[in-house]
Amino acid sequence: MTALYPTWQAPHNVKALMTTRLGGVSVAPFDSFNLGAHVDDDISAVKQNRDLLVEKFALPQYPLFLNQIHSTRVLSLPYSGEDFNADACYSNQPNQVCLVMTADCLPVLFSSTQGNEVAAAHAGWRGLCDGVLKATVEKFQCPRYEIIAWFGAAIGSTAFQVGEDVVAQFVAKDPLAKQAFIADPNAQGKYLGNLYQLATQRLNALGITKISGGEHCTYSEKDHFFSYRREGKTGRMASLVWFE
């Protein structure tokens, strides 16, 4: 079982990781460490994989799995409600695991430099455009310059093809976003977008400059990551953070 670990300068009491597709019990096309219960994988296999996640990575609790809907809703943990439709979670309580799932969308993990606030956000292009990162950052009580962020693996800039409508939606929110798109040389009227660059622009605008990660491509690194764009029917990785 393998994982990516942030290269950030978070305090030692902050624990964070992103799973890969390796090390679980699911069979193709969900092979093998699928953590998504909504992708038509065998539910008992998903349950086994989630149990393995808790056991192998020594999580302090069984995490809350959000029902991600490409929104900007952020849950504060611990959460006692019944509406799990959200795309980010935040906590200022120890041992509360903030977790999001992805398979091309950008997972962003956050920590305060004091190690007493953490968050995880699922930034697909819709959520990213609509402001899910801003909504997540607004939960933090520390000054913005004390927030650090890490980008887990997402679809890379050579594979994320979009139409002019997506470009227009980003540019309408922030003219700088145009710099994160180039015309696709192989498809007329299509563009290649850089999710990492778009997210960096958004975080910089919020006063967050301590950002790391963003060197992987889920689409091209087939052996390590699930990719919805590449496979359609596939599993989900998890990105998670908590503090002790």
PASEBA-1860 file (N, C-alpha, C; in nm, 3 decimals):
! residues 244
1> MTALYPTW> 0.085/-0.120/0.000/0.000/0.000/0.000/0.088/0.124/0.000 ~ 0.068/0.210/-0.098/0.152/0.329/-0.112/0.070/0.455/-0.094 ~ 0.139/0.565/-0.069/0.072/0.694/-0.052/0.167/0.807/-0.089 ~ 0.109/0.922/-0.121/0.186/1.046/-0.137/0.179/1.120/-0.005 ~ 0.291/1.182/0.031/0.294/1.261/0.154/0.335/1.404/0.121 ~ 0.267/1.503/0.180/0.299/1.643/0.152/0.444/1.677/0.185 ~ 0.498/1.767/0.104/0.633/1.816/0.123/0.632/1.949/0.198 ~ 0.518/1.978/0.262/0.501/2.108/0.326/0.573/2.117/0.460
9> QAPHNVKA> 0.579/2.237/0.515/0.645/2.262/0.643/0.544/2.270/0.756 ~ 0.457/2.171/0.763/0.359/2.168/0.871/0.424/2.116/0.999 ~ 0.371/2.153/1.116/0.424/2.100/1.242/0.413/1.948/1.245 ~ 0.493/1.884/1.330/0.499/1.738/1.335/0.368/1.675/1.381 ~ 0.283/1.751/1.449/0.157/1.692/1.496/0.052/1.684/1.386 ~ 0.080/1.746/1.270/-0.013/1.741/1.156/0.022/1.621/1.069 ~ -0.075/1.537/1.042/-0.056/1.417/0.961/-0.138/1.430/0.834 ~ -0.079/1.398/0.720/-0.150/1.413/0.593/-0.096/1.315/0.491
17> LMTTRLGG> -0.183/1.273/0.399/-0.142/1.182/0.292/-0.248/1.177/0.184 ~ -0.209/1.122/0.068/-0.303/1.090/-0.039/-0.279/0.946/-0.080 ~ -0.384/0.866/-0.085/-0.370/0.727/-0.125/-0.348/0.717/-0.276 ~ -0.297/0.603/-0.320/-0.288/0.572/-0.462/-0.393/0.464/-0.492 ~ -0.388/0.407/-0.611/-0.482/0.301/-0.645/-0.434/0.164/-0.598 ~ -0.317/0.158/-0.537/-0.251/0.031/-0.505/-0.277/-0.016/-0.363 ~ -0.292/-0.148/-0.347/-0.291/-0.208/-0.214/-0.424/-0.250/-0.156 ~ -0.531/-0.244/-0.235/-0.663/-0.279/-0.184/-0.713/-0.411/-0.235
25> VSVAPFDS> -0.845/-0.432/-0.222/-0.905/-0.561/-0.256/-1.003/-0.553/-0.374 ~ -1.029/-0.435/-0.425/-1.125/-0.422/-0.535/-1.067/-0.481/-0.665 ~ -1.157/-0.533/-0.749/-1.116/-0.589/-0.877/-1.142/-0.487/-0.988 ~ -1.085/-0.513/-1.106/-1.098/-0.423/-1.220/-1.245/-0.394/-1.250 ~ -1.278/-0.270/-1.290/-1.188/-0.156/-1.317/-1.158/-0.070/-1.194 ~ -1.186/-0.123/-1.075/-1.166/-0.046/-0.952/-1.038/-0.089/-0.878 ~ -0.953/-0.160/-0.949/-0.834/-0.217/-0.886/-0.732/-0.109/-0.849 ~ -0.691/-0.114/-0.721/-0.745/-0.210/-0.624/-0.788/-0.141/-0.494
33> FNLGAHVD> -0.731/-0.023/-0.469/-0.762/0.046/-0.342/-0.864/0.156/-0.365 ~ -0.983/0.115/-0.412/-1.091/0.211/-0.435/-1.162/0.243/-0.305 ~ -1.178/0.371/-0.274/-1.243/0.415/-0.151/-1.380/0.479/-0.175 ~ -1.422/0.483/-0.302/-1.551/0.544/-0.337/-1.664/0.442/-0.335 ~ -1.770/0.473/-0.261/-1.885/0.382/-0.252/-1.992/0.413/-0.357 ~ -1.967/0.513/-0.439/-2.069/0.561/-0.533/-2.035/0.529/-0.679 ~ -1.936/0.440/-0.702/-1.885/0.419/-0.838/-1.922/0.282/-0.893 ~ -2.015/0.211/-0.827/-2.061/0.077/-0.867/-1.962/-0.035/-0.837
41> DDISAVKQ> -1.865/-0.008/-0.750/-1.779/-0.114/-0.701/-1.858/-0.197/-0.599 ~ -1.814/-0.320/-0.574/-1.876/-0.404/-0.472/-1.862/-0.336/-0.335 ~ -1.975/-0.314/-0.269/-1.974/-0.237/-0.144/-1.891/-0.304/-0.036 ~ -1.890/-0.436/-0.033/-1.810/-0.505/0.068/-1.661/-0.482/0.044 ~ -1.620/-0.471/-0.082/-1.480/-0.442/-0.114/-1.443/-0.300/-0.071 ~ -1.535/-0.206/-0.095/-1.512/-0.066/-0.053/-1.499/-0.059/0.099 ~ -1.586/-0.132/0.169/-1.580/-0.135/0.315/-1.445/-0.192/0.363 ~ -1.399/-0.297/0.299/-1.269/-0.355/0.334/-1.157/-0.254/0.310
49> NRDLLVEK> -1.164/-0.185/0.197/-1.062/-0.086/0.166/-1.062/0.029/0.266 ~ -1.181/0.072/0.307/-1.190/0.181/0.406/-1.136/0.135/0.542 ~ -1.162/0.010/0.576/-1.106/-0.045/0.700/-0.954/-0.050/0.691 ~ -0.903/-0.089/0.574/-0.758/-0.092/0.552/-0.697/0.047/0.564 ~ -0.769/0.146/0.513/-0.722/0.285/0.522/-0.701/0.324/0.668 ~ -0.799/0.295/0.751/-0.790/0.329/0.893/-0.676/0.252/0.960 ~ -0.665/0.123/0.927/-0.566/0.037/0.993/-0.423/0.067/0.947 ~ -0.401/0.067/0.817/-0.265/0.077/0.763/-0.203/0.215/0.785
57> FALPQYPL> -0.286/0.319/0.787/-0.233/0.454/0.804/-0.258/0.508/0.945 ~ -0.299/0.419/1.034/-0.315/0.451/1.177/-0.399/0.577/1.199 ~ -0.515/0.583/1.133/-0.603/0.698/1.150/-0.660/0.698/1.291 ~ -0.681/0.816/1.350/-0.732/0.823/1.486/-0.882/0.794/1.495 ~ -0.949/0.788/1.381/-1.093/0.761/1.379/-1.132/0.712/1.241 ~ -1.251/0.655/1.230/-1.308/0.622/1.099/-1.356/0.753/1.038 ~ -1.300/0.793/0.924/-1.330/0.928/0.873/-1.471/0.941/0.817 ~ -1.517/1.066/0.810/-1.643/1.098/0.745/-1.618/1.107/0.595
65> FLNQIHST> -1.697/1.033/0.516/-1.687/1.039/0.370/-1.800/1.129/0.318 ~ -1.762/1.240/0.260/-1.860/1.336/0.209/-1.930/1.282/0.086 ~ -2.050/1.333/0.061/-2.117/1.309/-0.067/-2.084/1.430/-0.155 ~ -1.979/1.417/-0.235/-1.924/1.531/-0.310/-2.009/1.562/-0.434 ~ -2.047/1.688/-0.447/-2.141/1.728/-0.552/-2.090/1.849/-0.632 ~ -1.959/1.874/-0.627/-1.898/1.988/-0.698/-1.957/2.122/-0.651 ~ -1.973/2.132/-0.520/-2.029/2.252/-0.458/-1.918/2.333/-0.391 ~ -1.958/2.435/-0.315/-1.861/2.510/-0.234/-1.893/2.494/-0.085
73> RVLSLPYS> -1.973/2.393/-0.050/-2.012/2.373/0.090/-1.899/2.306/0.169 ~ -1.874/2.360/0.287/-1.767/2.310/0.373/-1.829/2.267/0.507 ~ -1.803/2.144/0.548/-1.849/2.097/0.679/-1.742/2.118/0.783 ~ -1.780/2.161/0.902/-1.688/2.169/1.014/-1.700/2.041/1.096 ~ -1.586/1.979/1.126/-1.583/1.854/1.201/-1.543/1.878/1.345 ~ -1.602/1.807/1.442/-1.701/1.701/1.421/-1.836/1.755/1.375 ~ -1.904/1.675/1.293/-2.030/1.716/1.233/-2.142/1.623/1.281 ~ -2.247/1.680/1.334/-2.355/1.599/1.389/-2.481/1.602/1.303
81> GEDFNADA> -2.475/1.672/1.189/-2.591/1.681/1.102/-2.610/1.557/1.017 ~ -2.707/1.564/0.927/-2.739/1.449/0.841/-2.721/1.479/0.693 ~ -2.683/1.602/0.659/-2.662/1.639/0.519/-2.513/1.634/0.489 ~ -2.472/1.529/0.419/-2.330/1.509/0.389/-2.291/1.559/0.250 ~ -2.382/1.633/0.185/-2.350/1.694/0.056/-2.255/1.811/0.078 ~ -2.129/1.793/0.045/-2.028/1.896/0.066/-1.903/1.857/-0.010 ~ -1.815/1.954/-0.032/-1.693/1.926/-0.107/-1.566/1.968/-0.035 ~ -1.581/1.998/0.093/-1.464/2.028/0.175/-1.502/2.010/0.321
89> CYSNQPNQ> -1.400/1.989/0.404/-1.425/1.982/0.548/-1.308/2.045/0.622 ~ -1.339/2.098/0.740/-1.244/2.175/0.821/-1.257/2.130/0.966 ~ -1.146/2.137/1.040/-1.156/2.112/1.183/-1.049/2.187/1.261 ~ -1.086/2.232/1.380/-0.988/2.287/1.475/-0.985/2.201/1.602 ~ -1.029/2.076/1.585/-1.030/1.980/1.695/-0.931/1.867/1.665 ~ -0.855/1.820/1.763/-0.759/1.713/1.738/-0.826/1.582/1.698 ~ -0.755/1.505/1.614/-0.797/1.371/1.573/-0.925/1.367/1.491 ~ -0.960/1.479/1.428/-1.073/1.484/1.336/-1.018/1.476/1.193
97> VCLVMTAD> -1.041/1.363/1.127/-0.983/1.341/0.995/-1.066/1.412/0.887 ~ -1.005/1.508/0.820/-1.067/1.575/0.705/-1.028/1.499/0.579 ~ -1.126/1.454/0.502/-1.099/1.366/0.387/-1.185/1.406/0.267 ~ -1.122/1.405/0.149/-1.195/1.419/0.023/-1.146/1.311/-0.073 ~ -1.231/1.276/-0.168/-1.197/1.174/-0.268/-1.189/1.236/-0.407 ~ -1.096/1.184/-0.489/-1.078/1.236/-0.624/-1.034/1.126/-0.721 ~ -1.048/1.156/-0.851/-0.995/1.070/-0.956/-0.971/1.155/-1.081 ~ -0.908/1.266/-1.067/-0.869/1.368/-1.167/-0.887/1.508/-1.109
105> CLPVLFSS> -0.995/1.528/-1.032/-1.013/1.657/-0.965/-0.896/1.683/-0.871 ~ -0.879/1.808/-0.832/-0.765/1.847/-0.749/-0.799/1.839/-0.600 ~ -0.727/1.756/-0.525/-0.743/1.758/-0.379/-0.645/1.859/-0.318 ~ -0.697/1.946/-0.231/-0.612/2.045/-0.166/-0.622/2.026/-0.015 ~ -0.506/2.006/0.049/-0.500/1.994/0.194/-0.445/2.123/0.253 ~ -0.498/2.161/0.368/-0.458/2.285/0.435/-0.418/2.258/0.579 ~ -0.325/2.339/0.629/-0.292/2.337/0.771/-0.251/2.477/0.813 ~ -0.276/2.509/0.940/-0.220/2.631/0.995/-0.077/2.603/1.038
113> TQGNEVAA> 0.007/2.704/1.039/0.146/2.683/1.079/0.155/2.647/1.228 ~ 0.049/2.675/1.303/0.046/2.637/1.445/0.006/2.490/1.464 ~ -0.047/2.431/1.359/-0.088/2.291/1.368/-0.214/2.268/1.446 ~ -0.301/2.369/1.452/-0.426/2.354/1.528/-0.552/2.378/1.443 ~ -0.533/2.386/1.311/-0.645/2.395/1.217/-0.605/2.323/1.089 ~ -0.697/2.242/1.036/-0.670/2.170/0.912/-0.797/2.166/0.827 ~ -0.779/2.138/0.697/-0.894/2.126/0.607/-0.855/2.047/0.483 ~ -0.955/1.992/0.417/-0.937/1.923/0.290/-1.046/1.968/0.195
121> AHAGWRGL> -1.008/1.997/0.070/-1.105/2.045/-0.029/-1.095/1.964/-0.158 ~ -1.212/1.936/-0.216/-1.223/1.868/-0.345/-1.248/1.977/-0.449 ~ -1.146/2.004/-0.531/-1.155/2.113/-0.628/-1.158/2.059/-0.770 ~ -1.275/2.015/-0.811/-1.297/1.990/-0.953/-1.307/2.125/-1.020 ~ -1.314/2.129/-1.152/-1.312/2.262/-1.216/-1.433/2.346/-1.175 ~ -1.549/2.283/-1.157/-1.668/2.362/-1.119/-1.651/2.422/-0.980 ~ -1.612/2.340/-0.884/-1.593/2.389/-0.748/-1.482/2.492/-0.740 ~ -1.375/2.467/-0.814/-1.263/2.561/-0.817/-1.307/2.695/-0.872
129> CDGVLKAT> -1.383/2.691/-0.981/-1.432/2.813/-1.044/-1.529/2.888/-0.952 ~ -1.614/2.813/-0.883/-1.719/2.874/-0.800/-1.669/2.923/-0.664 ~ -1.550/2.875/-0.623/-1.493/2.928/-0.499/-1.483/2.834/-0.381 ~ -1.468/2.702/-0.406/-1.459/2.608/-0.295/-1.335/2.631/-0.209 ~ -1.225/2.677/-0.271/-1.104/2.702/-0.191/-1.124/2.824/-0.100 ~ -1.187/2.927/-0.152/-1.216/3.046/-0.071/-1.307/3.010/0.047 ~ -1.409/2.932/0.020/-1.503/2.891/0.125/-1.431/2.810/0.233 ~ -1.335/2.729/0.192/-1.260/2.649/0.288/-1.168/2.737/0.372
137> VEKFQCPR> -1.096/2.826/0.306/-1.003/2.915/0.376/-1.077/3.005/0.476 ~ -1.199/3.043/0.442/-1.276/3.132/0.531/-1.312/3.066/0.664 ~ -1.300/2.935/0.672/-1.325/2.865/0.799/-1.210/2.885/0.898 ~ -1.091/2.915/0.848/-0.975/2.927/0.935/-0.981/3.053/1.021 ~ -0.938/3.038/1.145/-0.937/3.151/1.238/-0.800/3.221/1.240 ~ -0.697/3.152/1.194/-0.563/3.213/1.193/-0.552/3.310/1.076 ~ -0.452/3.400/1.077/-0.429/3.489/0.963/-0.399/3.408/0.836 ~ -0.433/3.463/0.722/-0.416/3.391/0.595/-0.270/3.352/0.571
145> YEIIAWFG> -0.176/3.438/0.611/-0.034/3.409/0.585/0.017/3.291/0.668 ~ -0.065/3.248/0.764/-0.027/3.131/0.845/-0.089/3.001/0.792 ~ -0.155/3.009/0.678/-0.215/2.888/0.619/-0.121/2.834/0.512 ~ -0.094/2.704/0.519/-0.014/2.640/0.415/-0.102/2.539/0.341 ~ -0.071/2.515/0.215/-0.153/2.428/0.132/-0.067/2.329/0.054 ~ -0.126/2.215/0.026/-0.059/2.112/-0.054/-0.155/2.057/-0.157 ~ -0.107/2.047/-0.281/-0.187/1.991/-0.390/-0.155/1.843/-0.406 ~ -0.255/1.758/-0.392/-0.238/1.617/-0.423/-0.241/1.597/-0.573
153> AAIGSTAF> -0.241/1.472/-0.616/-0.237/1.440/-0.760/-0.371/1.470/-0.826 ~ -0.364/1.539/-0.940/-0.483/1.572/-1.020/-0.447/1.554/-1.168 ~ -0.544/1.570/-1.254/-0.518/1.561/-1.398/-0.425/1.676/-1.438 ~ -0.323/1.643/-1.517/-0.221/1.741/-1.553/-0.259/1.831/-1.669 ~ -0.177/1.930/-1.693/-0.206/2.034/-1.792/-0.197/1.984/-1.936 ~ -0.140/1.867/-1.959/-0.135/1.812/-2.095/-0.256/1.725/-2.126 ~ -0.340/1.700/-2.026/-0.452/1.607/-2.043/-0.589/1.667/-2.014 ~ -0.593/1.781/-1.944/-0.721/1.839/-1.903/-0.777/1.926/-2.014
161> QVGEDVVA> -0.848/1.862/-2.107/-0.906/1.934/-2.221/-1.045/1.986/-2.187 ~ -1.068/2.113/-2.219/-1.198/2.176/-2.193/-1.240/2.259/-2.314 ~ -1.366/2.299/-2.314/-1.416/2.385/-2.419/-1.404/2.532/-2.384 ~ -1.440/2.617/-2.479/-1.432/2.762/-2.457/-1.523/2.808/-2.343 ~ -1.632/2.733/-2.320/-1.725/2.772/-2.214/-1.660/2.765/-2.076 ~ -1.577/2.665/-2.054/-1.508/2.651/-1.924/-1.407/2.764/-1.906 ~ -1.333/2.792/-2.012/-1.236/2.902/-2.007/-1.307/3.032/-1.972 ~ -1.419/3.056/-2.040/-1.495/3.180/-2.019/-1.545/3.193/-1.875
169> QFVAKDPL> -1.588/3.083/-1.816/-1.638/3.088/-1.678/-1.527/3.127/-1.580 ~ -1.407/3.072/-1.601/-1.294/3.107/-1.514/-1.252/3.252/-1.533 ~ -1.242/3.293/-1.658/-1.196/3.429/-1.689/-1.296/3.534/-1.638 ~ -1.426/3.498/-1.638/-1.527/3.590/-1.587/-1.507/3.617/-1.438 ~ -1.454/3.517/-1.366/-1.429/3.532/-1.222/-1.294/3.598/-1.196 ~ -1.196/3.571/-1.284/-1.061/3.622/-1.266/-0.989/3.627/-1.401 ~ -0.965/3.748/-1.454/-0.899/3.761/-1.584/-0.764/3.689/-1.591 ~ -0.695/3.678/-1.476/-0.565/3.610/-1.473/-0.577/3.463/-1.512
177> AKQAFIAD> -0.695/3.407/-1.496/-0.715/3.265/-1.525/-0.682/3.230/-1.669 ~ -0.688/3.329/-1.756/-0.658/3.303/-1.898/-0.518/3.246/-1.916 ~ -0.427/3.282/-1.825/-0.288/3.235/-1.833/-0.278/3.084/-1.810 ~ -0.381/3.024/-1.750/-0.377/2.882/-1.716/-0.434/2.793/-1.827 ~ -0.468/2.852/-1.940/-0.521/2.775/-2.053/-0.440/2.802/-2.179 ~ -0.417/2.696/-2.255/-0.356/2.712/-2.388/-0.444/2.640/-2.490 ~ -0.442/2.690/-2.613/-0.520/2.624/-2.718/-0.465/2.484/-2.741 ~ -0.555/2.386/-2.749/-0.513/2.248/-2.775/-0.470/2.238/-2.921
185> PNAQGKYL> -0.343/2.207/-2.949/-0.296/2.202/-3.087/-0.360/2.089/-3.168 ~ -0.423/1.995/-3.100/-0.479/1.879/-3.170/-0.631/1.880/-3.182 ~ -0.694/1.987/-3.132/-0.840/1.991/-3.137/-0.888/2.136/-3.146 ~ -0.949/2.171/-3.256/-0.995/2.307/-3.277/-1.106/2.343/-3.178 ~ -1.095/2.463/-3.121/-1.195/2.510/-3.026/-1.183/2.452/-2.887 ~ -1.077/2.373/-2.865/-1.055/2.313/-2.733/-0.929/2.373/-2.669 ~ -0.927/2.366/-2.537/-0.814/2.421/-2.461/-0.764/2.319/-2.360 ~ -0.637/2.334/-2.322/-0.579/2.252/-2.217/-0.564/2.340/-2.093
193> GNLYQLAT> -0.624/2.296/-1.983/-0.624/2.377/-1.861/-0.528/2.322/-1.757 ~ -0.475/2.411/-1.677/-0.382/2.375/-1.569/-0.451/2.398/-1.434 ~ -0.505/2.291/-1.377/-0.577/2.302/-1.249/-0.485/2.352/-1.137 ~ -0.360/2.306/-1.139/-0.265/2.349/-1.036/-0.241/2.500/-1.042 ~ -0.229/2.551/-1.163/-0.207/2.695/-1.180/-0.331/2.774/-1.140 ~ -0.447/2.726/-1.178/-0.572/2.793/-1.142/-0.590/2.798/-0.990 ~ -0.559/2.687/-0.924/-0.573/2.683/-0.778/-0.470/2.774/-0.711 ~ -0.349/2.777/-0.766/-0.245/2.865/-0.712/-0.288/3.011/-0.723
201> QRLNALGI> -0.344/3.048/-0.837/-0.393/3.185/-0.856/-0.498/3.220/-0.750 ~ -0.592/3.128/-0.729/-0.699/3.152/-0.632/-0.644/3.167/-0.490 ~ -0.550/3.079/-0.453/-0.493/3.085/-0.318/-0.407/3.210/-0.299 ~ -0.329/3.245/-0.401/-0.248/3.367/-0.393/-0.336/3.489/-0.372 ~ -0.451/3.492/-0.442/-0.544/3.605/-0.428/-0.602/3.614/-0.287 ~ -0.601/3.501/-0.215/-0.650/3.498/-0.077/-0.539/3.527/0.023 ~ -0.417/3.548/-0.027/-0.306/3.577/0.062/-0.228/3.454/0.106 ~ -0.251/3.341/0.038/-0.181/3.217/0.071/-0.073/3.191/-0.033
209> TKISGGEH> 0.051/3.188/0.013/0.164/3.170/-0.079/0.248/3.046/-0.048 ~ 0.228/2.989/0.070/0.303/2.867/0.106/0.230/2.747/0.048 ~ 0.264/2.713/-0.075/0.194/2.608/-0.150/0.296/2.509/-0.204 ~ 0.268/2.380/-0.189/0.356/2.277/-0.244/0.274/2.170/-0.313 ~ 0.342/2.072/-0.375/0.273/1.965/-0.447/0.246/2.005/-0.591 ~ 0.160/1.928/-0.656/0.121/1.961/-0.793/0.211/1.907/-0.900 ~ 0.287/1.800/-0.870/0.381/1.749/-0.971/0.334/1.619/-1.039 ~ 0.212/1.575/-1.008/0.164/1.449/-1.066/0.052/1.473/-1.166
217> CTYSEKDH> 0.027/1.370/-1.249/-0.087/1.371/-1.343/-0.158/1.238/-1.332 ~ -0.280/1.242/-1.280/-0.357/1.119/-1.262/-0.387/1.051/-1.396 ~ -0.403/1.131/-1.501/-0.437/1.077/-1.633/-0.323/0.996/-1.692 ~ -0.202/1.047/-1.683/-0.088/0.981/-1.748/-0.020/0.877/-1.659 ~ -0.035/0.890/-1.527/0.030/0.794/-1.435/-0.068/0.682/-1.400 ~ -0.095/0.600/-1.502/-0.199/0.497/-1.494/-0.172/0.392/-1.386 ~ -0.047/0.360/-1.363/-0.012/0.256/-1.266/-0.037/0.297/-1.122 ~ -0.046/0.427/-1.097/-0.056/0.475/-0.960/-0.190/0.538/-0.924
225> FFSYRREG> -0.259/0.593/-1.024/-0.379/0.672/-0.993/-0.501/0.632/-1.076 ~ -0.617/0.642/-1.014/-0.743/0.633/-1.090/-0.759/0.762/-1.170 ~ -0.822/0.752/-1.287/-0.850/0.871/-1.368/-0.987/0.855/-1.433 ~ -1.078/0.941/-1.398/-1.212/0.937/-1.456/-1.208/0.970/-1.605 ~ -1.125/1.065/-1.642/-1.113/1.104/-1.783/-1.058/0.988/-1.868 ~ -0.966/0.914/-1.810/-0.901/0.806/-1.885/-0.989/0.682/-1.893 ~ -1.059/0.650/-1.781/-1.126/0.521/-1.773/-1.278/0.527/-1.764 ~ -1.334/0.644/-1.729/-1.479/0.652/-1.713/-1.524/0.583/-1.586
233> KTGRMASL> -1.535/0.452/-1.591/-1.572/0.374/-1.472/-1.444/0.338/-1.398 ~ -1.426/0.396/-1.281/-1.300/0.376/-1.209/-1.319/0.405/-1.061 ~ -1.212/0.388/-0.983/-1.219/0.409/-0.839/-1.186/0.551/-0.798 ~ -1.171/0.571/-0.668/-1.139/0.702/-0.612/-1.027/0.690/-0.509 ~ -0.935/0.786/-0.513/-0.832/0.798/-0.411/-0.884/0.892/-0.301 ~ -0.818/0.888/-0.186/-0.853/0.978/-0.077/-0.734/1.064/-0.040 ~ -0.762/1.191/-0.009/-0.661/1.283/0.047/-0.711/1.324/0.184 ~ -0.626/1.313/0.285/-0.673/1.334/0.421/-0.569/1.402/0.509
241> VWFE> -0.621/1.477/0.607/-0.533/1.550/0.698/-0.600/1.559/0.835 ~ -0.519/1.552/0.941/-0.568/1.572/1.078/-0.452/1.617/1.165 ~ -0.480/1.659/1.285/-0.370/1.692/1.375/-0.391/1.623/1.510 ~ -0.278/1.585/1.568/-0.281/1.513/1.695/-0.278/1.608/1.813
END
